[in-house]
């Protein structure tokens, strides 16, 4: 199966109209997990679903936005839900020269999706399998519970029935900002934490371009190879 450049292409090539919605939802989840690496691109949280697919890398918020677009394209009710969490989950996945820029808290999102009448909460599509394997190996060796973009207990498989998280866990939530459909308004609100000295990361990363995110993505790649 090749890599697709747009939400439309993914839906046209992956969705089996004769299959149950749960089966199609899992297929979409697994495609995003396996074909969009956890990483960063120049549009940061403002990355569109099609750009995230084309670039092939995105962190929690653009990947959640992409997942919502795919689920809605399948005809499912789905929402991007934002929470505030400690930034420690990302420790050592981001070079120390950049890690200090963010405050102690970050805005993280996961997806609420309704499958056969039941709601599931998931971010299990965010951490790709090679990264999860490397991160968990490093955490075990260092006797740590969190870091490298993951945590002990992270899962990146989903059965289409249950909640499943690769980065988030309810115990780490500091604030719940609920379902967000108007992203631009949210990014300009006081609830949004991904800012530095009043400048949104969306603006900062766009100014730096892909060259600016390359060191972080290279560092994350080294975890996959561990």
C-alpha positions in Angstrom: 0.0 0.0 0.0 1.4 3.4 -1.0 1.4 6.6 0.9 -1.4 9.0 0.2 -1.2 12.8 -0.1 -4.7 13.8 1.0 -7.7 12.9 3.1 -9.6 12.2 0.0 -7.0 9.7 -1.3 -6.9 7.9 2.0 -10.6 7.5 2.1 -10.9 6.4 -1.5 -8.2 3.7 -1.1 -8.8 2.4 2.4 -12.5 2.5 3.1 -14.4 -0.7 2.2 -18.0 0.3 1.7 -19.1 -3.2 2.5 -17.3 -3.4 5.8 -18.6 -2.4 9.2 -17.7 1.1 10.3 -15.5 -0.2 13.2 -13.4 -2.2 10.7 -12.9 0.9 8.5 -12.2 3.1 11.5 -9.5 0.8 12.7 -8.0 0.8 9.2 -7.8 4.6 9.2 -6.4 4.7 12.7 -3.6 2.2 11.7 -2.8 4.1 8.5 -2.2 7.4 10.4 -0.2 5.6 13.1 2.0 3.8 10.6 2.4 6.4 7.8 2.6 9.7 9.7 5.6 9.5 12.0 5.4 11.3 15.3 7.4 14.5 14.8 7.1 18.1 13.9 6.5 20.2 10.8 6.7 23.9 10.1 3.0 24.6 10.7 3.0 22.9 14.1 -0.5 22.8 15.6 -1.9 24.7 12.6 -0.9 22.0 10.1 -3.8 21.0 7.8 -4.7 17.3 7.5 -3.4 17.2 3.9 -0.1 18.9 4.7 0.4 16.5 7.6 -0.1 13.5 5.3 2.1 15.0 2.6 5.0 15.8 5.0 4.6 12.5 6.7 5.3 13.8 10.2 3.1 15.4 12.9 2.8 15.5 16.7 -0.3 15.0 18.7 -2.4 18.0 17.6 -2.0 17.9 13.8 -2.4 14.1 13.9 -5.6 14.4 15.9 -6.9 17.0 13.5 -6.1 14.6 10.6 -7.7 11.7 12.4 -10.9 13.7 13.0 -11.0 14.6 9.3 -10.7 11.0 8.3 -13.3 9.7 10.7 -15.8 12.4 9.6 -15.0 11.5 6.0 -16.1 8.0 6.9 -19.3 9.4 8.3 -18.5 9.1 12.0 -19.1 11.8 14.6 -15.6 12.8 15.8 -14.1 15.7 17.7 -10.6 17.0 18.6 -10.4 17.4 22.4 -7.8 19.5 24.0 -6.3 19.1 27.5 -3.4 20.6 29.4 -0.7 18.1 30.5 2.8 18.4 31.9 5.5 18.6 29.2 7.5 15.9 30.8 6.0 13.3 28.3 8.2 14.9 25.6 11.4 15.0 27.6 14.4 13.7 25.6 12.3 13.5 22.4 13.0 17.2 22.0 16.7 18.3 22.2 17.4 20.1 25.4 18.3 23.3 23.4 14.7 23.5 22.4 12.9 21.8 25.2 13.3 24.7 27.6 11.4 27.0 25.3 8.0 25.7 26.2 6.5 26.3 29.6 5.9 23.5 32.2 2.5 22.7 30.6 1.5 22.0 27.0 -1.8 21.8 25.1 -2.3 18.2 23.9 -5.3 16.8 22.0 -6.8 13.4 21.4 -9.9 12.3 19.6 -13.4 11.5 20.7 -15.1 9.2 18.1 -18.5 7.5 18.1 -18.4 3.9 16.9 -21.7 1.9 16.7 -23.2 4.3 19.2 -20.4 4.2 21.7 -17.8 6.9 22.4 -14.1 6.1 22.4 -11.3 8.4 23.5 -8.0 7.7 21.6 -4.6 9.1 20.9 -3.2 5.6 20.1 -2.5 6.7 16.5 0.1 9.4 17.6 3.2 7.3 18.4 4.3 5.2 15.5 5.4 1.6 16.3 9.2 2.0 15.9 9.2 5.1 18.2 7.1 3.4 20.8 9.4 0.4 20.9 12.5 2.5 21.2 10.9 4.8 23.8 9.7 2.0 26.0 13.1 0.3 25.8 14.9 3.5 26.9 12.4 4.1 29.7 12.8 0.5 31.0 16.6 0.7 30.9 16.6 4.1 32.7 13.9 3.0 35.2 11.7 5.9 34.2 8.0 6.1 33.7 7.7 8.9 31.2 9.7 10.5 28.4 10.8 10.2 24.8 7.2 11.0 23.7 5.6 8.1 25.5 5.1 6.5 29.0 5.0 3.1 30.6 1.6 1.7 29.7 1.4 3.5 26.3 -0.5 1.5 23.7 -0.7 2.3 20.0 -3.2 -0.4 19.0 -7.0 0.1 19.0 -9.9 -2.3 18.8 -12.5 0.2 17.8 -14.3 -0.3 21.0 -12.2 1.0 23.9 -10.2 4.0 25.0 -6.6 3.8 23.9 -3.7 6.2 24.6 -0.1 6.3 23.5 0.7 9.7 25.1 -2.2 10.9 27.2 -3.6 9.3 30.4 -6.5 10.7 32.4 -4.3 10.9 35.5 -2.0 13.4 34.0 -4.7 15.9 32.9 -4.3 19.3 34.5 -7.1 21.0 32.6 -9.8 19.8 30.2 -10.7 22.3 27.5 -13.2 20.0 25.9 -14.0 19.4 22.2 -12.6 22.1 19.9 -13.9 22.5 16.4 -12.8 26.2 15.9 -9.0 25.7 16.1 -8.1 29.3 15.1 -10.2 30.8 17.9 -8.7 28.3 20.4 -5.1 29.1 19.3 -5.8 32.8 20.2 -7.4 32.0 23.6 -5.8 32.0 27.0 -6.4 28.3 27.3 -3.8 27.5 24.6 -0.5 26.8 26.2 1.8 26.3 23.2 3.3 29.7 23.3 6.7 31.3 24.2 6.9 34.9 25.4 3.4 35.5 24.0 4.3 34.1 20.6 2.4 31.0 19.4 4.5 28.0 18.4 2.4 28.0 15.2 4.0 31.4 14.2 7.4 30.5 15.5 7.7 27.2 13.7 6.4 28.6 10.4 9.1 31.2 10.6 11.8 28.6 11.3 10.6 26.4 8.4 11.3 22.7 8.0 15.0 23.4 8.6 14.1 24.6 12.1 12.3 21.4 13.0 14.9 19.1 11.5 17.1 18.7 14.6 14.1 17.6 16.7 12.9 15.1 14.0 16.5 13.7 13.8 16.6 13.3 17.6 13.2 11.4 17.5 14.5 9.2 14.6 17.5 8.2 16.9 14.9 6.9 19.4 13.3 4.7 16.7 16.7 3.2 16.0 17.5 2.4 19.6 
